Amino acid sequence: MTELECPPGPGNPAPEPVEIRPTARLVNHTPEPEVTVARAARLCYSPADLEDLNRDLDLHAARRLVTRLREMGHLSPFEHASFQFYIEGSRALLAQLTRHRIASYSVQSLRYVTPERPEYVVPPAVRRDPQSAALYHKRMLEAFGAYRELLDRGVPGEDARMVLGQGVATRLLCTFNARSLHNFFALRCCRRAQWEIRQVAYQMRREVRKVAPVLFETAGPACEVEGHCGEGEFSCGRYRLLRRRAGRAGGSPPG
Ligand SMILES: Cc1cc2nc3c(=O)[nH]c(=O)nc-3n(C[C@H](O)[C@H](O)[C@H](O)COP(=O)(O)OP(=O)(O)OC[C@H]3O[C@@H](n4cnc5c(N)ncnc54)[C@H](O)[C@@H]3O)c2cc1C
């Protein structure tokens, strides 16, 4: 480990590293998301005012309408329901998440927040192999030691953070509307997506399905939702399996 200004010793132990498991939690959402979407859709098709729109719009009626909208591909009303998540994971995860532009993000800043101890994500492929794991932890601790040393030398946090690797942990809040979430799940629940964002995407899907099951009933990778795969030669082939299964069950394949 790179020597810190106060070298680790009996009275001054090295800060314990903390492993961060990628997680996503639903923090907040539009009240009655399915009714909200249905109300917006009703307005498109009726001359009604707000009172008329709300009349008879119970959850059952709202869900029927949401299902119809999904089938018709009339998805703009989905944009009226928003979902806010608290996410912990690596900076590599952050880079991929923020490629999804139809969302809002607030990210813990390494300019203003100085971590007191090394916090990082350990990929399963590293964890599986003890030698890889030992190398990974060693490099993480060295990088954190260098980071602290740069700070102690007066290098600003915004520059010192450059020495930290992509596995270093970050925390963020992000808000997606339901339409953007459908796109996110289609891309990131796919087996071709990197493991960490895929894991987080499945957690997000589980969370939103608890509060809006019909709105997200068909959310997921194209193989599940549409019965085809756009990954061409990179396809994992799961869509063929799903088609065969649907055929054996006597139903029509998805899509
Ligand atoms: C398996 C996988 C591998 C990937 N590999 C790479 C890679 O190697 N390199 C790389 O750079 N990225 C890669 N990506 C990221 C990918 O290209 C997208 O940037 C990311 O998934 C966000 O998708 P999106 O643009 O649909 O989402 P959003 O940004 O949320 O956009 C949602 C939708 O809005 C519309 N939209 C948004 N902005 C615009 C705009 N400016 N103009 C027109 N329409 C717009 C589009 O219809 C878009 O689908 C990968 C993604 C996946 C899932």
The ligand as an SDF file (V2000), in Angstrom:
LIG
                    3D

 53 58  0  0  0  0  0  0  0  0999 V2000
  -25.5430   -3.9260  -24.7970 C   0  0  0  0  0  0  0  0  0  0  0  0
  -25.1710   -2.4780  -24.9810 C   0  0  0  0  0  0  0  0  0  0  0  0
  -23.9420   -2.1520  -25.4890 C   0  0  0  0  0  0  0  0  0  0  0  0
  -23.5770   -0.8040  -25.6900 C   0  0  0  0  0  0  0  0  0  0  0  0
  -22.3560   -0.5070  -26.1930 N   0  0  0  0  0  0  0  0  0  0  0  0
  -22.0100    0.7940  -26.4020 C   0  0  0  0  0  0  0  0  0  0  0  0
  -20.7500    1.1410  -26.9640 C   0  0  0  0  0  0  0  0  0  0  0  0
  -19.9360    0.2820  -27.2660 O   0  0  0  0  0  0  0  0  0  0  0  0
  -20.4480    2.4570  -27.1230 N   0  0  0  0  0  0  0  0  0  0  0  0
  -21.3400    3.4540  -26.8140 C   0  0  0  0  0  0  0  0  0  0  0  0
  -21.0290    4.6380  -27.0160 O   0  0  0  0  0  0  0  0  0  0  0  0
  -22.5320    3.1540  -26.2830 N   0  0  0  0  0  0  0  0  0  0  0  0
  -22.8970    1.8650  -26.0600 C   0  0  0  0  0  0  0  0  0  0  0  0
  -24.1300    1.5750  -25.5130 N   0  0  0  0  0  0  0  0  0  0  0  0
  -25.0060    2.6770  -25.1080 C   0  0  0  0  0  0  0  0  0  0  0  0
  -26.1350    2.9000  -26.1470 C   0  0  0  0  0  0  0  0  0  0  0  0
  -25.6140    3.2150  -27.4070 O   0  0  0  0  0  0  0  0  0  0  0  0
  -27.0580    4.0460  -25.6770 C   0  0  0  0  0  0  0  0  0  0  0  0
  -26.3200    5.2480  -25.6140 O   0  0  0  0  0  0  0  0  0  0  0  0
  -27.6620    3.8130  -24.3250 C   0  0  0  0  0  0  0  0  0  0  0  0
  -28.1360    2.5020  -24.2090 O   0  0  0  0  0  0  0  0  0  0  0  0
  -28.8180    4.8010  -24.0960 C   0  0  0  0  0  0  0  0  0  0  0  0
  -29.9040    4.4240  -24.9260 O   0  0  0  0  0  0  0  0  0  0  0  0
  -30.9070    5.4740  -25.5600 P   0  0  0  0  0  0  0  0  0  0  0  0
  -30.1620    6.4800  -26.3840 O   0  0  0  0  0  0  0  0  0  0  0  0
  -31.9770    4.6880  -26.2410 O   0  0  0  0  0  0  0  0  0  0  0  0
  -31.5120    6.1650  -24.2360 O   0  0  0  0  0  0  0  0  0  0  0  0
  -31.9280    7.6890  -24.0140 P   0  0  0  0  0  0  0  0  0  0  0  0
  -30.7630    8.5770  -24.1200 O   0  0  0  0  0  0  0  0  0  0  0  0
  -32.6840    7.6960  -22.7150 O   0  0  0  0  0  0  0  0  0  0  0  0
  -32.8650    8.0140  -25.2100 O   0  0  0  0  0  0  0  0  0  0  0  0
  -34.1450    7.4080  -25.3140 C   0  0  0  0  0  0  0  0  0  0  0  0
  -34.6280    7.5370  -26.7420 C   0  0  0  0  0  0  0  0  0  0  0  0
  -34.8470    8.9200  -27.0240 O   0  0  0  0  0  0  0  0  0  0  0  0
  -34.4490    9.1890  -28.3470 C   0  0  0  0  0  0  0  0  0  0  0  0
  -33.3600   10.1780  -28.3020 N   0  0  0  0  0  0  0  0  0  0  0  0
  -32.6550   10.5900  -27.2170 C   0  0  0  0  0  0  0  0  0  0  0  0
  -31.7660   11.5210  -27.5390 N   0  0  0  0  0  0  0  0  0  0  0  0
  -31.8650   11.6980  -28.8770 C   0  0  0  0  0  0  0  0  0  0  0  0
  -31.1960   12.5090  -29.8050 C   0  0  0  0  0  0  0  0  0  0  0  0
  -30.2100   13.3260  -29.4730 N   0  0  0  0  0  0  0  0  0  0  0  0
  -31.5560   12.4250  -31.0920 N   0  0  0  0  0  0  0  0  0  0  0  0
  -32.5450   11.6050  -31.5070 C   0  0  0  0  0  0  0  0  0  0  0  0
  -33.2230   10.7850  -30.6640 N   0  0  0  0  0  0  0  0  0  0  0  0
  -32.8950   10.8370  -29.3680 C   0  0  0  0  0  0  0  0  0  0  0  0
  -34.0200    7.8760  -28.9830 C   0  0  0  0  0  0  0  0  0  0  0  0
  -35.1380    7.2930  -29.6080 O   0  0  0  0  0  0  0  0  0  0  0  0
  -33.6320    7.0450  -27.7860 C   0  0  0  0  0  0  0  0  0  0  0  0
  -33.7310    5.6360  -27.9790 O   0  0  0  0  0  0  0  0  0  0  0  0
  -24.4870    0.2440  -25.3250 C   0  0  0  0  0  0  0  0  0  0  0  0
  -25.7320   -0.1140  -24.8000 C   0  0  0  0  0  0  0  0  0  0  0  0
  -26.0770   -1.4480  -24.6130 C   0  0  0  0  0  0  0  0  0  0  0  0
  -27.4300   -1.7860  -24.0310 C   0  0  0  0  0  0  0  0  0  0  0  0
  1  2  1  0
  2  3  1  0
  2 52  2  0
  3  4  2  0
  4  5  1  0
  4 50  1  0
  5  6  2  0
  6  7  1  0
  6 13  1  0
  7  8  2  0
  7  9  1  0
  9 10  1  0
 10 11  2  0
 10 12  1  0
 12 13  2  0
 13 14  1  0
 14 15  1  0
 14 50  1  0
 15 16  1  0
 16 17  1  0
 16 18  1  0
 18 19  1  0
 18 20  1  0
 20 21  1  0
 20 22  1  0
 22 23  1  0
 23 24  1  0
 24 25  2  0
 24 26  1  0
 24 27  1  0
 27 28  1  0
 28 29  2  0
 28 30  1  0
 28 31  1  0
 31 32  1  0
 32 33  1  0
 33 34  1  0
 33 48  1  0
 34 35  1  0
 35 36  1  0
 35 46  1  0
 36 37  1  0
 36 45  1  0
 37 38  2  0
 38 39  1  0
 39 40  1  0
 39 45  2  0
 40 41  1  0
 40 42  2  0
 42 43  1  0
 43 44  2  0
 44 45  1  0
 46 47  1  0
 46 48  1  0
 48 49  1  0
 50 51  2  0
 51 52  1  0
 52 53  1  0
M  END
$$$$
